[in-house]
């Protein structure tokens, strides 16, 4: 009888040891599984905003810094996705998370490896996926005010700009900001800033400067012919010729029902 009990105890001891070994062998596998699931969750959480689909990395980066972005004079909401295009090709994206600036890495085409990307010297176009005044998430073409750069890919070490866009509310006549392309340079400026304007329709247009509080300080009018490009200059003065103090000023170019808003910085 005692021998039988000893044999049973021996079997239970062996079984307990085997169970312990199995559990110990499973722990690393379970830990690996938990880590893998955590990585996947972080991946999907970090890439929840994925409206635009950029080209893959080509190893040829160009940095674009968005210093600010507004829609109807209001800072865009967190989660807004920015994208830069070379014509119709999306070559870089970034998402606003809490604060500006936001950095976009745009990828240049690599002929050596047959990878798609931007072509240096081509003009940049910016889109935003954000909430409109009705609270709907929409894709919007953004107006640009360059602080560093000339609006072309590959200019200098990087480009820095502000996105300033105006959309209309329900019931108002549609305004398409993409009908204008404005490059303000230099910006910031000291004595003179130039506005290179493309996309003006034929007919009369207005050019006005405002303070941040909305006070009009300068205005001029002109007429455009044959859809030609225009260059306007402003010397940091009121319409009457009085010098203005340093600060941020808003400009508005209106041609028919098309309007472009932007901002420039006067530094003395």
C-alpha contacts under 8 A as a table, 3 or more apart, distances in Angstrom:
res1	aa1	res2	aa2	distance
1	X	4	X	5.11
1	X	5	X	6.37
2	X	5	X	5.12
2	X	6	X	6.17
3	X	6	X	5.04
3	X	7	X	6.18
4	X	7	X	5.13
4	X	8	X	6.29
5	X	8	X	5.10
5	X	9	X	6.10
6	X	9	X	5.10
6	X	10	X	6.05
7	X	10	X	5.02
7	X	11	X	6.24
8	X	11	X	5.06
8	X	12	X	6.21
9	X	12	X	5.06
9	X	13	X	6.07
10	X	13	X	5.06
10	X	14	X	6.21
11	X	14	X	5.11
11	X	15	X	6.07
12	X	15	X	4.96
12	X	16	X	5.98
13	X	16	X	5.13
13	X	17	X	6.17
14	X	17	X	5.11
14	X	18	X	6.12
15	X	18	X	5.01
15	X	19	X	6.09
16	X	19	X	5.08
16	X	20	X	6.15
17	X	20	X	5.08
17	X	21	X	6.19
18	X	21	X	5.05
18	X	22	X	6.19
19	X	22	X	5.08
19	X	23	X	6.19
20	X	23	X	5.12
20	X	24	X	6.11
21	X	24	X	5.06
21	X	25	X	6.13
22	X	25	X	5.09
22	X	26	X	6.22
23	X	26	X	5.08
23	X	27	X	6.33
24	X	27	X	5.37
24	X	28	X	7.59
25	X	28	X	6.44
25	X	29	X	7.29
26	X	29	X	5.17
26	X	30	X	6.06
27	X	30	X	5.10
27	X	31	X	6.07
28	X	31	X	5.00
28	X	32	X	6.07
29	X	32	X	5.06
29	X	33	X	6.14
30	X	33	X	4.95
30	X	34	X	6.12
31	X	34	X	5.07
31	X	35	X	6.15
32	X	35	X	5.09
32	X	36	X	6.07
33	X	36	X	5.05
33	X	37	X	6.15
34	X	37	X	5.15
34	X	38	X	6.12
35	X	38	X	5.01
35	X	39	X	6.15
36	X	39	X	5.13
36	X	40	X	6.27
37	X	40	X	5.10
37	X	41	X	6.15
38	X	41	X	5.07
38	X	42	X	6.11
39	X	42	X	5.11
39	X	43	X	6.05
40	X	43	X	4.95
40	X	44	X	6.22
41	X	44	X	5.26
41	X	45	X	5.94
42	X	45	X	5.00
42	X	46	X	5.83
43	X	46	X	5.26
43	X	47	X	6.15
44	X	47	X	5.12
44	X	48	X	5.73
45	X	48	X	5.19
46	X	49	X	7.84
47	X	50	X	6.11
49	X	79	X	6.92
49	X	81	X	6.97
49	X	95	X	7.35
50	X	53	X	7.06
50	X	81	X	7.76
51	X	81	X	7.36
51	X	129	X	7.04
52	X	81	X	7.84
52	X	83	X	6.75
52	X	90	X	7.39
52	X	93	X	7.14
53	X	90	X	6.59
53	X	93	X	7.91
54	X	83	X	7.92
54	X	89	X	7.73
54	X	90	X	4.74
54	X	91	X	4.94
54	X	92	X	5.21
54	X	93	X	6.46
55	X	89	X	7.91
55	X	90	X	6.40
55	X	91	X	5.29
55	X	92	X	7.04
55	X	107	X	7.35
55	X	116	X	6.69
55	X	117	X	6.55
56	X	107	X	7.75
57	X	60	X	7.58
57	X	61	X	7.91
57	X	107	X	6.11
58	X	61	X	7.51
58	X	107	X	5.97
58	X	108	X	6.70
58	X	109	X	6.73
58	X	110	X	6.27
58	X	115	X	6.28
58	X	116	X	7.76
58	X	117	X	7.52
59	X	107	X	7.27
59	X	108	X	7.99
60	X	107	X	5.64
60	X	108	X	5.27
60	X	109	X	7.45
60	X	110	X	7.41
61	X	105	X	6.02
61	X	106	X	5.66
61	X	107	X	4.81
61	X	108	X	6.23
62	X	105	X	5.72
62	X	106	X	5.09
62	X	107	X	6.26
62	X	108	X	7.19
62	X	153	X	7.77
62	X	154	X	6.53
62	X	157	X	7.60
62	X	158	X	6.48
63	X	103	X	6.91
63	X	104	X	6.02
63	X	105	X	4.95
63	X	106	X	6.32
63	X	157	X	7.49
63	X	158	X	5.00
63	X	159	X	6.64
64	X	103	X	5.80
64	X	104	X	5.07
64	X	105	X	6.32
64	X	106	X	7.21
64	X	158	X	5.76
64	X	159	X	4.87
64	X	160	X	5.84
64	X	161	X	7.94
65	X	101	X	6.46
65	X	102	X	5.80
65	X	103	X	4.61
65	X	104	X	6.27
65	X	158	X	7.60
65	X	159	X	6.16
65	X	160	X	4.56
65	X	161	X	6.44
66	X	69	X	7.25
66	X	100	X	7.30
66	X	101	X	5.51
66	X	102	X	5.14
66	X	103	X	6.27
66	X	104	X	7.74
66	X	160	X	5.84
66	X	161	X	5.21
66	X	162	X	5.69
66	X	163	X	7.27
67	X	100	X	5.81
67	X	101	X	4.43
67	X	102	X	6.61
67	X	160	X	6.70
67	X	161	X	5.92
67	X	162	X	5.47
68	X	75	X	7.66
68	X	100	X	6.09
68	X	101	X	6.47
68	X	161	X	7.49
68	X	162	X	4.89
68	X	163	X	6.31
69	X	75	X	5.93
69	X	76	X	6.12
69	X	162	X	5.68
69	X	163	X	4.43
69	X	164	X	5.81
69	X	165	X	7.99
70	X	73	X	5.53
70	X	74	X	5.05
70	X	75	X	4.25
70	X	76	X	5.20
70	X	163	X	6.31
70	X	164	X	5.14
70	X	165	X	6.22
71	X	74	X	5.23
71	X	75	X	6.31
71	X	76	X	6.00
71	X	132	X	7.71
71	X	164	X	6.35
71	X	165	X	4.96
71	X	166	X	5.65
71	X	167	X	7.26
72	X	164	X	7.99
72	X	165	X	6.31
72	X	166	X	4.72
72	X	167	X	6.40
73	X	164	X	7.64
73	X	165	X	7.85
73	X	166	X	7.56
76	X	80	X	6.73
76	X	130	X	7.00
76	X	131	X	7.57
77	X	80	X	5.92
77	X	96	X	7.87
77	X	130	X	6.97
77	X	131	X	7.01
78	X	96	X	5.46
78	X	97	X	5.53
78	X	98	X	5.87
79	X	95	X	5.83
79	X	96	X	5.25
79	X	97	X	6.07
79	X	130	X	7.53
80	X	95	X	5.70
80	X	96	X	5.41
80	X	128	X	6.77
80	X	129	X	5.66
80	X	130	X	4.78
80	X	131	X	7.71
81	X	93	X	7.02
81	X	94	X	5.82
81	X	95	X	4.37
81	X	96	X	6.41
81	X	128	X	5.69
81	X	129	X	5.09
81	X	130	X	6.72
82	X	93	X	5.49
82	X	94	X	5.36
82	X	95	X	6.12
82	X	96	X	7.83
82	X	126	X	7.11
82	X	127	X	5.91
82	X	128	X	4.73
82	X	129	X	6.58
83	X	90	X	6.69
83	X	91	X	7.60
83	X	92	X	5.72
83	X	93	X	4.33
83	X	94	X	6.69
83	X	104	X	7.89
83	X	126	X	5.67
83	X	127	X	5.24
83	X	128	X	6.42
84	X	90	X	5.90
84	X	91	X	6.04
84	X	92	X	5.51
84	X	93	X	6.51
84	X	106	X	7.34
84	X	124	X	6.47
84	X	125	X	5.59
84	X	126	X	4.58
84	X	127	X	6.46
85	X	88	X	6.03
85	X	89	X	5.25
85	X	90	X	4.41
85	X	91	X	5.69
85	X	92	X	7.40
85	X	118	X	7.86
85	X	124	X	5.91
85	X	125	X	5.02
85	X	126	X	6.21
85	X	127	X	7.85
86	X	89	X	5.21
86	X	90	X	6.56
86	X	91	X	6.91
86	X	117	X	7.90
86	X	118	X	5.56
86	X	119	X	7.47
86	X	122	X	6.77
86	X	123	X	6.66
86	X	124	X	5.71
86	X	125	X	6.52
87	X	123	X	7.82
87	X	124	X	7.66
87	X	125	X	7.11
89	X	117	X	7.47
89	X	118	X	7.73
90	X	93	X	7.85
91	X	106	X	5.22
91	X	107	X	5.59
91	X	108	X	7.70
91	X	117	X	5.72
91	X	118	X	6.38
92	X	104	X	6.07
92	X	105	X	5.62
92	X	106	X	4.38
92	X	107	X	6.57
93	X	104	X	5.70
93	X	105	X	7.12
93	X	106	X	7.59
94	X	102	X	7.02
94	X	103	X	6.70
94	X	104	X	5.42
95	X	102	X	7.44
96	X	99	X	6.85
96	X	100	X	7.29
96	X	102	X	6.38
99	X	102	X	7.71
106	X	117	X	7.98
106	X	118	X	7.65
107	X	117	X	5.38
107	X	118	X	6.37
108	X	116	X	7.47
108	X	117	X	4.49
108	X	118	X	4.60
108	X	119	X	6.25
108	X	120	X	7.37
109	X	114	X	7.75
109	X	115	X	5.62
109	X	116	X	4.73
109	X	117	X	3.66
109	X	118	X	5.37
109	X	119	X	6.34
110	X	113	X	5.64
110	X	114	X	5.78
110	X	115	X	4.99
110	X	116	X	6.63
110	X	117	X	7.14
111	X	114	X	4.80
111	X	115	X	6.46
112	X	115	X	7.92
118	X	122	X	7.44
118	X	153	X	7.15
119	X	122	X	5.75
119	X	153	X	6.95
120	X	152	X	7.24
120	X	153	X	4.95
120	X	154	X	5.02
120	X	155	X	7.80
121	X	152	X	5.22
121	X	153	X	5.29
121	X	154	X	6.37
121	X	155	X	7.35
122	X	152	X	5.33
122	X	153	X	5.68
123	X	151	X	5.70
123	X	152	X	4.24
123	X	153	X	6.15
124	X	151	X	5.77
124	X	152	X	5.53
124	X	153	X	6.18
125	X	141	X	7.93
125	X	142	X	7.85
126	X	141	X	6.18
126	X	142	X	5.51
126	X	143	X	7.60
126	X	144	X	7.85
127	X	139	X	6.82
127	X	140	X	5.58
127	X	141	X	4.49
127	X	142	X	5.39
128	X	139	X	5.67
128	X	140	X	5.15
128	X	141	X	6.33
128	X	142	X	6.49
129	X	137	X	6.58
129	X	138	X	5.49
129	X	139	X	4.42
129	X	140	X	6.29
130	X	136	X	7.85
130	X	137	X	5.14
130	X	138	X	5.63
130	X	139	X	6.63
130	X	140	X	7.61
131	X	134	X	7.51
131	X	135	X	5.20
131	X	136	X	5.07
131	X	137	X	4.34
131	X	138	X	6.13
132	X	135	X	5.31
132	X	136	X	5.46
132	X	137	X	6.40
132	X	138	X	6.60
132	X	167	X	7.82
133	X	136	X	7.48
133	X	169	X	6.78
134	X	169	X	7.59
141	X	165	X	7.78
141	X	177	X	7.00
141	X	178	X	6.29
142	X	163	X	5.91
142	X	164	X	6.43
142	X	165	X	5.32
142	X	177	X	7.12
142	X	178	X	7.40
143	X	163	X	5.49
143	X	164	X	5.10
143	X	165	X	5.24
143	X	177	X	6.44
143	X	178	X	7.22
143	X	181	X	7.35
143	X	182	X	7.81
143	X	260	X	7.06
143	X	261	X	7.31
143	X	262	X	7.35
144	X	161	X	6.58
144	X	162	X	5.86
144	X	163	X	4.79
144	X	164	X	6.09
144	X	181	X	7.81
144	X	182	X	6.99
144	X	183	X	7.30
144	X	262	X	7.04
145	X	161	X	5.51
145	X	162	X	5.17
145	X	163	X	6.41
145	X	164	X	7.27
145	X	182	X	7.33
145	X	183	X	6.28
145	X	184	X	6.16
145	X	262	X	5.86
145	X	263	X	6.48
145	X	264	X	7.48
146	X	149	X	6.22
146	X	150	X	6.87
146	X	151	X	7.10
146	X	159	X	7.64
146	X	160	X	6.13
146	X	161	X	4.25
146	X	162	X	6.44
146	X	183	X	6.48
146	X	184	X	6.23
146	X	185	X	7.16
146	X	187	X	6.65
147	X	159	X	7.67
147	X	160	X	5.45
147	X	161	X	5.19
147	X	162	X	7.55
147	X	185	X	7.49
147	X	186	X	7.13
147	X	187	X	4.76
147	X	188	X	6.31
148	X	158	X	7.49
148	X	159	X	5.09
148	X	160	X	4.83
148	X	161	X	6.69
148	X	186	X	7.94
148	X	187	X	7.23
149	X	152	X	7.24
149	X	155	X	5.86
149	X	156	X	6.94
149	X	158	X	7.18
149	X	159	X	4.81
149	X	160	X	6.67
150	X	155	X	6.85
150	X	159	X	7.93
150	X	183	X	6.91
150	X	185	X	7.65
151	X	155	X	7.89
151	X	159	X	7.91
151	X	183	X	6.97
152	X	155	X	6.00
154	X	157	X	7.38
154	X	158	X	7.29
155	X	158	X	6.65
155	X	159	X	7.01
156	X	159	X	7.35
163	X	262	X	7.89
164	X	261	X	6.30
164	X	262	X	5.57
164	X	263	X	7.88
165	X	177	X	7.03
165	X	260	X	7.61
165	X	261	X	6.72
165	X	262	X	7.97
166	X	175	X	7.84
166	X	177	X	7.07
166	X	260	X	7.56
166	X	261	X	7.15
167	X	174	X	7.58
167	X	175	X	6.49
167	X	176	X	7.72
167	X	177	X	7.99
168	X	172	X	6.00
168	X	173	X	7.11
168	X	174	X	6.18
168	X	175	X	6.68
169	X	172	X	5.77
173	X	257	X	7.85
174	X	257	X	7.91
175	X	257	X	6.32
175	X	258	X	5.41
175	X	259	X	6.73
176	X	179	X	5.86
176	X	258	X	6.26
176	X	259	X	7.54
177	X	180	X	5.86
177	X	258	X	6.91
177	X	259	X	6.37
177	X	260	X	5.87
178	X	181	X	6.84
179	X	199	X	5.46
179	X	200	X	7.42
179	X	258	X	7.07
180	X	197	X	6.99
180	X	198	X	5.84
180	X	199	X	4.74
180	X	200	X	6.52
180	X	258	X	7.87
180	X	259	X	7.56
180	X	260	X	6.41
181	X	197	X	5.82
181	X	198	X	5.07
181	X	199	X	6.28
182	X	195	X	6.41
182	X	196	X	5.55
182	X	197	X	4.64
182	X	198	X	6.43
182	X	260	X	7.93
183	X	194	X	8.00
183	X	195	X	5.65
183	X	196	X	5.14
183	X	197	X	6.73
184	X	187	X	6.36
184	X	193	X	6.64
184	X	194	X	5.60
184	X	195	X	4.55
184	X	196	X	6.46
184	X	264	X	7.44
185	X	188	X	7.71
185	X	189	X	7.55
185	X	193	X	5.61
185	X	194	X	5.36
185	X	195	X	6.64
186	X	189	X	5.36
186	X	192	X	7.99
186	X	193	X	5.77
186	X	194	X	7.07
187	X	193	X	6.95
187	X	264	X	5.99
187	X	265	X	6.11
187	X	266	X	7.89
188	X	264	X	6.33
188	X	265	X	4.55
188	X	266	X	5.84
188	X	267	X	6.44
189	X	192	X	6.20
189	X	193	X	5.87
189	X	264	X	7.85
189	X	265	X	6.34
189	X	266	X	5.29
189	X	267	X	5.91
190	X	193	X	7.85
190	X	266	X	5.87
190	X	267	X	5.15
190	X	268	X	5.36
191	X	235	X	5.50
191	X	236	X	6.54
191	X	266	X	7.99
191	X	268	X	7.76
192	X	233	X	6.65
192	X	234	X	5.66
192	X	235	X	4.40
192	X	236	X	6.71
193	X	233	X	5.68
193	X	234	X	5.47
193	X	235	X	6.54
193	X	236	X	7.99
194	X	231	X	6.58
194	X	232	X	5.67
194	X	233	X	4.40
194	X	234	X	6.54
195	X	230	X	7.95
195	X	231	X	5.37
195	X	232	X	5.04
195	X	233	X	6.12
196	X	229	X	7.35
196	X	230	X	5.96
196	X	231	X	4.49
196	X	232	X	6.66
197	X	200	X	7.18
197	X	229	X	5.67
197	X	230	X	5.11
197	X	231	X	6.02
197	X	232	X	7.86
198	X	228	X	7.30
198	X	229	X	4.76
198	X	230	X	6.68
199	X	227	X	6.62
199	X	228	X	7.69
199	X	229	X	6.93
200	X	224	X	6.99
200	X	227	X	5.88
200	X	228	X	7.20
200	X	229	X	7.09
200	X	255	X	6.56
201	X	224	X	6.84
201	X	225	X	7.74
201	X	226	X	7.91
201	X	227	X	5.47
201	X	255	X	6.55
201	X	256	X	7.71
202	X	223	X	7.27
202	X	224	X	4.96
202	X	225	X	4.99
202	X	226	X	6.08
202	X	227	X	5.67
203	X	223	X	5.17
203	X	224	X	5.19
203	X	225	X	6.67
203	X	255	X	7.45
203	X	256	X	7.84
204	X	221	X	7.18
204	X	222	X	5.61
204	X	223	X	4.17
204	X	224	X	6.23
204	X	255	X	6.35
204	X	256	X	7.43
205	X	221	X	5.83
205	X	222	X	5.48
205	X	223	X	5.92
205	X	224	X	7.24
205	X	253	X	7.10
205	X	254	X	5.49
205	X	255	X	4.41
205	X	256	X	7.10
206	X	219	X	7.25
206	X	220	X	5.96
206	X	221	X	4.48
206	X	222	X	6.47
206	X	252	X	7.93
206	X	253	X	5.68
206	X	254	X	5.20
206	X	255	X	6.66
207	X	219	X	5.62
207	X	220	X	5.35
207	X	221	X	6.19
207	X	251	X	7.24
207	X	252	X	5.86
207	X	253	X	4.68
207	X	254	X	6.67
208	X	216	X	7.09
208	X	217	X	7.69
208	X	218	X	5.52
208	X	219	X	4.23
208	X	220	X	6.51
208	X	251	X	5.59
208	X	252	X	5.32
208	X	253	X	6.63
209	X	216	X	5.91
209	X	217	X	5.76
209	X	218	X	4.96
209	X	219	X	6.34
209	X	249	X	6.69
209	X	250	X	5.66
209	X	251	X	4.45
209	X	252	X	6.56
210	X	213	X	7.68
210	X	214	X	5.51
210	X	215	X	5.24
210	X	216	X	4.35
210	X	217	X	5.58
210	X	218	X	7.11
210	X	249	X	5.77
210	X	250	X	5.01
210	X	251	X	6.15
211	X	214	X	5.28
211	X	215	X	5.26
211	X	216	X	6.60
211	X	217	X	7.11
211	X	248	X	7.17
211	X	249	X	5.00
211	X	250	X	6.12
212	X	215	X	7.43
212	X	248	X	6.88
212	X	249	X	6.11
212	X	250	X	6.59
216	X	219	X	7.65
217	X	237	X	7.85
217	X	238	X	5.04
217	X	239	X	6.49
218	X	237	X	7.22
218	X	238	X	4.83
218	X	239	X	4.52
219	X	239	X	6.19
220	X	239	X	7.96
224	X	227	X	6.79
224	X	228	X	6.90
225	X	228	X	6.08
234	X	237	X	7.31
236	X	243	X	6.15
236	X	244	X	5.78
236	X	266	X	6.89
237	X	240	X	7.61
237	X	241	X	5.27
237	X	242	X	5.19
237	X	243	X	4.40
237	X	244	X	5.36
238	X	241	X	5.08
238	X	242	X	5.18
238	X	243	X	6.55
238	X	244	X	6.88
239	X	242	X	7.50
245	X	266	X	7.57
245	X	268	X	7.73
246	X	265	X	7.49
246	X	266	X	4.90
246	X	267	X	4.97
246	X	268	X	5.90
247	X	265	X	5.73
247	X	266	X	5.29
247	X	267	X	6.68
248	X	263	X	6.78
248	X	264	X	5.83
248	X	265	X	4.50
248	X	266	X	6.30
249	X	263	X	5.53
249	X	264	X	5.41
249	X	265	X	6.22
249	X	266	X	7.50
250	X	261	X	7.18
250	X	262	X	5.70
250	X	263	X	4.24
250	X	264	X	6.38
251	X	261	X	5.74
251	X	262	X	5.35
251	X	263	X	5.76
251	X	264	X	7.56
252	X	259	X	6.91
252	X	260	X	5.68
252	X	261	X	4.58
252	X	262	X	6.63
253	X	259	X	5.58
253	X	260	X	5.25
253	X	261	X	6.63
254	X	257	X	7.15
254	X	258	X	5.80
254	X	259	X	4.44
254	X	260	X	6.65
255	X	258	X	5.27
255	X	259	X	6.37
256	X	259	X	7.98
